[in-house]
Amino acid sequence: MKLQRTRIVLIVIGFAACGALQTSASDTNAPLREGPRAMAAANPGIGRLAPDVEIEPVSGKKFRLSVFKGAPAVAIAFTSTSCPVTKRYLPTLAALEKEFSARGVKFVFVNPIATDSAGDVAAAISSAGLTGPYMRDTKGRIRDAFGARSTAEVFVLDAARTVVYRGAIDDQYGIGYSRDAPKQRHVVDAIESVLAGNPPSVQATTAPGCALEPTDEKAASVPLTYHARISRIVQQHCLECHRTEGVAPFGLETYEDVVSHAGMIRKQVEKGAMPPWFAAPMASEPHHWANDRTLPTDDKAALFAWLAGGRKEGDRADAPLARKFPKDWELGSPDAIVRIPEPIEVKATGTMPYQNVFVETTFGEDKWVRAMEVRPTAREVVHHALVYVVPADKVERARKRGGDTDGGNFFAVYVPGNNVLRFGDGFGKLIPKGATLHFQIHYTPSGRATRDQTALGLIFASEAPRHEVRVAAIPARLDIPPGDPNYEARGRLPVPFDAKLMSFMPHMHVRGKAYRYELQLPGGASRLLLDVPRYDFNWQLQYRLAEFLDAPAGSTLLGTAWYDNSTNNPANPDPTQRVKWGPQTDDEMMLGYLEYYLPNVQATAKKTSIAELVMRDGGFVFSGLDKNQDGIITREESPSAQQFQTADANGDGSVTREEFRTYWQQRNKRQSDAKQ
């Protein structure tokens, strides 16, 4: 598909008094070093029309942001001559301006710090070689218009002044640290993506620098019309499904579409059914989920106000660029495609049992997968599809069990709007040589008979990753009495080695009503990981963590599920039946899927046993020796005075978890060397 070339302008704005940090001064538990963290795009206004603010550069004439309408496109960031972080980034910004100017990218630098002297500003412009307009926004009008949170923050706008990225320039500098070179170049990636006509893979991050606070000035705004505001809300949160060839029952691609379906839009948004996202808010961790679909409060308020206030269409010149969707694979051209061998006939009406199809792989070697996509050919009838990897020696048993699986080899998932997964650098999933892929597909007839031939697209890593992404499931027994409106089931999964949690995906059937993940730490304290108070079988959502969480050896993962087997549940097939575990929709399941990796274990093609990992990692042994679970081993807790002395590297009379890990790894190496 040929993509229209989108043009970008980058505006760099410097905000904030240097002394204020982004972390509250009262938060004494906050880390002293701070780097960029991924944020859900729903939170910070991605997809909104940037206000047409007035720019008054230190040299030259005033102009409005809309002057760049004929330029390749627009973007915005922040700098100051008094903030240490932004001073380090000045050469980077100058290099970016030079790098992209030949491709039509424009840069504007804006500094709203009243105490930054004119002499310092002039010196900074000259020394860095900045050529774009530089503005001193001393009253904070630009800062408030964009809701900027720190210096060093960058906004990238497309040719229609839509915000497509906000956050850090890269991760080379932050609060309390510097690197020789960045590992992630967020602004470069955002600009390249927009030039190619695609949304950036990372749309928002925090931007460690000097914190900013809003002023009392009235911020510039955009009109509450369809083209200026509502079309962007719909585009950001709805069009993925509500479009031509989308999986939703109707499109929302035009003003007329939205007005015609206003009643249903209001109903579904009011009750929280749309956009589909069912995790309860995590007040203490506002950036908890990388794929958060929550409709922001102010977007929801704007939508309701527009629906109730005349539904003005507005000026078509304010409309966003048309969003482009791939007609083939979203992840690009796959390295391999594994397709169910024969199309499955889907009837027009009624219901269908789960379809289980086993497909042998023919790769000839172990394969590490860094990206995957499950793609039905008849998306309108595929409720969801799960793909499992079955090792060669377990295929016969898996075929006999049909759709009943323990969840430990779960690999990929399809649900509308949640079918592509890309792992970051250094991560991958393993498909062993000779493995079979088990496709478990749930079809929902839509009124017209059709056929489907679901496939899995794979992009391979060129070498073994640093970390293998593994999957586990919290197990539980089910025995739901007839008519029980609130049956509770609990499951436990011990953590025998230090692990990092990456994502969660609760799976139940039509009686499932709520699910909760918790982590019980060594010593008994517990932490809520995910709360889904209104589980919906129609949306098999995966909740991906923005920052991976530690699950130390000796802790326990807890899963609690609730079921409604009463007549009050309209989806209940038969409230008079006692319900137990089973593979079909009329049965029930309780699978608390979770993805994790082992930070202290290098990925290998040979699947390491749990017992071997326990002995290799040492964390489980540490937790067993730490009798009072206070995070250290004392002389009294150690079974060997000699080993304790060896492990106590700093000689302070106690052994920390880190000291024990070093001791344990050295011990294992000595034993390995002795065997050779």
Secondary structure as UniProt FT lines:
FT   STRAND          8..13
FT   TURN            18..19
FT   TURN            25..26
FT   TURN            28..29
FT   TURN            41..47
FT   STRAND          54..55
FT   STRAND          63..64
FT   HELIX           65..70
FT   STRAND          73..77
FT   HELIX           84..101
FT   TURN            102..104
FT   STRAND          106..111
FT   TURN            114..115
FT   HELIX           118..128
FT   STRAND          134..136
FT   TURN            138..139
FT   HELIX           141..146
FT   TURN            151..152
FT   STRAND          153..157
FT   TURN            159..160
FT   STRAND          162..168
FT   STRAND          173..175
FT   STRAND          177..178
FT   HELIX           186..195
FT   TURN            196..197
FT   STRAND          204..205
FT   HELIX           226..230
FT   HELIX           231..237
FT   TURN            238..241
FT   TURN            244..245
FT   HELIX           255..260
FT   HELIX           262..270
FT   TURN            271..272
FT   TURN            283..284
FT   TURN            286..287
FT   TURN            290..291
FT   HELIX           297..308
FT   TURN            309..310
FT   HELIX           316..318
FT   TURN            330..331
FT   STRAND          336..339
FT   STRAND          344..346
FT   STRAND          355..360
FT   STRAND          367..375
FT   HELIX           379..381
FT   STRAND          382..390
FT   HELIX           392..394
FT   HELIX           395..401
FT   TURN            402..403
FT   TURN            408..409
FT   STRAND          410..415
FT   TURN            416..417
FT   STRAND          420..422
FT   TURN            425..426
FT   STRAND          427..431
FT   TURN            433..434
FT   STRAND          436..443
FT   STRAND          450..452
FT   STRAND          455..460
FT   STRAND          467..468
FT   STRAND          470..474
FT   STRAND          479..480
FT   TURN            482..483
FT   STRAND          487..494
FT   STRAND          499..507
FT   TURN            510..511
FT   STRAND          512..520
FT   TURN            522..523
FT   STRAND          526..532
FT   TURN            537..538
FT   STRAND          543..551
FT   TURN            553..554
FT   STRAND          556..563
FT   TURN            567..568
FT   TURN            570..571
FT   TURN            575..576
FT   STRAND          579..581
FT   TURN            585..586
FT   STRAND          591..597
FT   TURN            599..600
FT   HELIX           610..617
FT   HELIX           619..625
FT   TURN            627..628
FT   STRAND          632..634
FT   TURN            635..637
FT   HELIX           641..647
FT   TURN            649..650
FT   STRAND          654..656
FT   HELIX           657..675
//
